Amino acid sequence: MNTLRAKIALLLVVAIVSVVGIITWVMLAMLGPPSPERTTEPLADQIEMFLRVAKQDTSALTLAAEPSGGELRENATARLRVELAARGHDLPVTITRKDWNAPLVVSIPIGTKQWLLMPISDLPPQRKPWYGLLKWLALITVGVTAIAVFVAHRMVQPLVLLENAVQSVGPDAILPHLPERGPAEVRATARALNSLSSRLRKAIESRMRLLAAAGHDLRTPITRMRLRAEFVEDDEERGLWLCDLDELERIADSAILLVREESGKTAPETVWLDRLVADVAGELKDQNLDVTVTEAQPVSVRASRLGLARALRNLMINAATHGRRAHVRVEGSDGAKAQVIIEDEGPGIPPELLGQVFEPFFRVDPGRRQNIAGAGLGLTIAREIVQRAGGDIKIANRESRGLQQIVELAIVEEPTLATGSGA
């Protein structure tokens, strides 16, 4: 009942049923049959008239030895007896009906052995027609509900399009272009969202260009500083200068790489995930990193091969350097999601910092000296690549020791021709 569609439909149903109910009640009050009490008085007048006629001449009347048979109308009979008693006629009259389509018959005692049988028209209902009114309103409610739901669905359809468009926001956080059609309010909303999306896209592109330019511009002063550092006579001081310059150069290279990943539009392809993981792990082993593939179920996913290889490489390097060694396995037994699980044996990350691990240039200890290659952009770039492929990365501390990195991607149907296994 929280949706706009349901609220509009409920409003229409309540409004229409209320109006129809009030009109129906007024019409019943104005055009309905007279009350039973009002019809009993004329009937008593007729009986008095017949009694006067019977005292003078009974040959013109229909007399019987016993009252008319059939179903006794108790309420009508009681009202008629009360009315006659009020007029001074204490008579045991009865009102009966032989069957459902026969007329009502009033039996009036004449003398001690005869009964006057007088057919009369049907009396009005003995109760107010609330039951019929309820059935009438129930029928109206069903019909009005069907119409209201249809009308509400048509009315909120443009809003549903807006909702679907917002939900289809990609990993780059940019809204797709919304069609500007429908009611004036919806068109205005779509126009505002399109304008917002355009400004947001321009702002992101501007920042990416600024970041790329800064990375490129850093290279020249870094090169000059490296040349000057070579002339430092103290070997220890020269080593510290060169170490800091190496870190600056890694930061500049990582910033440029991040911009390339943000703006990359490489077409996705079908990739055998188990083979790609084995290739990346083998490449890192050749670089003397302790990376071991413990399990690799054959699964295929849709992604950019080069980008996904780079993301997996960053995660494995992160585990092998900061966590001493990396244990990797590929799972896809549920048939919907493929998982690359990378576990290490390092100290892990403090729980309060886990939500910041994907931020650019994040370090667990910002003040520590950088003795391990990296600029703090590996996880940021990896998540960007995986999210662009429709997946996600989850990072959590293991119960025993170390960190667990999980890459989730949707499994695709096995291709007829397997993609090559090169990384």
Secondary structure, 3 states (H helix, E strand, C coil): CCCHHHHHHHHHHHHHHHHHHHHHHHHHHHHCCCCHHHHHHHHHHHHHHHHHHHHHCCCCCCEECCCCCCEECHHHHHHHHHHHHHCCCCCCCEEEECCCCCCEEEEEEECCCEEEEEEECCCCCCCCCHHHHHHHHHHHHHHHHHHHHHHHHHHHHHHHHHHHHHHCCCCCCCCCCCCCCCCHHHHHHHHHHHHHHHHHHHHHHHHHHHHHHHHHHHHHHHHHHHHHHCCCCCHHHHHHHHHHHHHHHHHHHHHHHHHHHHHCCCCCEEEEHHHHHHHHHHHHHHCCCCEEEEEECCCEEEECHHHHHHHHHHHHHHHHHHCCCEEEEEECCCCCEEEEEEEECCCCCCHHHHHHCCCCCCCCCCCCCCCCCCCCCHHHHHHHHHHHCCCEEEEEECCCCCEEEEEEEEECCCCCCCCCCCC
